[in-house]
Amino acid sequence: MTTRREFLEATAGALAGIAFVGCDLMAAAAAPAQAQARRREVMVGGKRVKTVDVHAHCAVPEALALVGLKLGTPGAATRPDLSMVTHVSERMRAMDEQGIDVEALSINAYWYKTERDLAKQICQIQNQALAETCAANPDRFVAFTTVALQYPDLAAEQLEEGIKKYGLRGAGIGGSVNGVDLGDPQFDPFWAKAEALEAVVFIHPQGSGVAAEIPHRLKGNGLLGNIIGFPLETTIALSHLIFDGTLDKFPGLKICGAHGGGYLPSYGARSDLGCSTQPTQCPGGAHGPIKKKPTEYLRQMYYDTMVFTPEGLRHLAAEVGVSQLMIGTDYPYPWTTTAVDHILQTPGLSDADRVAMLGGNAMKLLGIKA
């Protein structure tokens, strides 16, 4: 496998114009040293703990430009602080202040409606840029590969290239693809490759799923397209992976659901009872054609801790297990600046539980060194 250092040396000229980090590698590399004095060290039981945030966003301006988008224009998807050029120092200062040692970077899918060649170009630019950023700051960033999931065979190739060539840690995908749910058999080539590579697949709503399909119900005051629509899209995505049999066909999949897995962990028992209550709608047995109770699959997937309250975190841990939980901040979107304290201050957790959720689980899953 090509290391990130070997990749940078071999492709330095080709990457020089990438706006994601541009030619500012020296400044970006120097930023951690400048911020070190303010870096918060998280302690559990008197010992320093390495913390990992699995839910952090960024964008690549050069790739956005291919579909007529740019950072800084109206709309949450194009926030200027998604850039790792102009805002890398600001990002690392925020990480230092909050006690985040490592971010796992992902890019929300906006390319699912593009034709094959353009989608391939967008993802290639993004994955090269992600690799360069991680190589410039290897102790602060890892990243998820971007894939053109509307072309599952291409997505499988991109995932393998992202891991083997660029040193990325898995894939970031949306909760659906142009109205097609992730459990559809057309995506099996991608899932097969993810299982074979033992790659983590981070599922995040892209804003064009549930919120677009029921727009009238989510209009009005309250940011309902996000507040309800995003967790609902994750709930639907994970449910399809369970009930459509994807997790039976590919039992080694490592799935991580954003926003605490949506509503599914809080109401998983209803999934267990559904088919026995309405057997005519679930041919194949008490749980339909799947091999286990839905809640058993629930406990083999992973989730971020974006549930905001101690009771929410306690309940999530009780439903899916401490071993399945990892910090999520949603940076740079301003949902929380206290993700570390959320775990430290939740009653009833042991020191081992806190260490696992703060970073131990993510380090093991993403191959991050201690």
Summary of the structure (lengths in Angstrom):
residues: 370
radius of gyration: 20.0
end to end distance: 21.3
largest distance: 63.7
contacts: 1282
relative contact order: 0.13
helix: 49%
strand: 12%
